[in-house]
């Protein structure tokens, strides 16, 4: 089976779209445990795509239960280079109305103690998260949404909260004072791990509600979210289809594919064998970590212990 270079993570309804020929469902084992569900791999208008139901089919996993590391590592094992997230979010601004789509370019973390790095256990890497969204993939997502007829908004901050409960009214009002744009429960960890895995990442944030800050709208409930999700489902499929078509044959020019080149700080000879083996799909191509020997005597890109962080 040919591996997929484009991945999509979202609801299971995404891979029920017209034009998708399912090739197989693949269950993967990763060093971090099982992903949320088997990956559905298929050809979408002749282009190979890997889909993953973020919460598992039947929506059986709560946001804090998601094995984010396994999910992203699985996409890496499949050869995915670009990952498009489709997510339900609450609007924190008047201008984002239910059924609108926001493509955020920033995140704010309000989660607690979720594993969000592949590194540790003898190997330290510091990747930059200053700009967490791939600019090239964001541009493709925006153009795909406009082509599909969605009301699109480019840029903005996605606040990632813990859940599974929705916000209190006090929290919602404070978040608005902070100037965030949308609120959700899943995308920050995906973005961090995709960056470590050198996978381009962008979010289609599908607005379903106004959280609980808006005096003229009902507070968010599961019923309101699901009702709007049904309206959003066809649009989400259409945008994904347009994006996949636009990405065909397009080379990556964003730099996401070389994130670790300047992030691995541990001397290669100090990395435990077990850690080196576990992370081989991520680090194996770099000098001293599995790739050709480094010209400077071992450390990648001249990293030394002259500084600490």
Helices and strands as residue ranges (DSSP letters): E 6-10, G 12-16, E 20-26, E 29-30, E 33-34, E 39-44, E 47-53, G 63-65, H 68-77, E 82-91, E 101-103, E 106-110, H 135-148, E 152-154, E 157-161, H 169-178, E 182-184, H 187-196, E 200-209, H 222-247, G 256-262, G 268-270, H 273-278, H 280-283, G 300-302
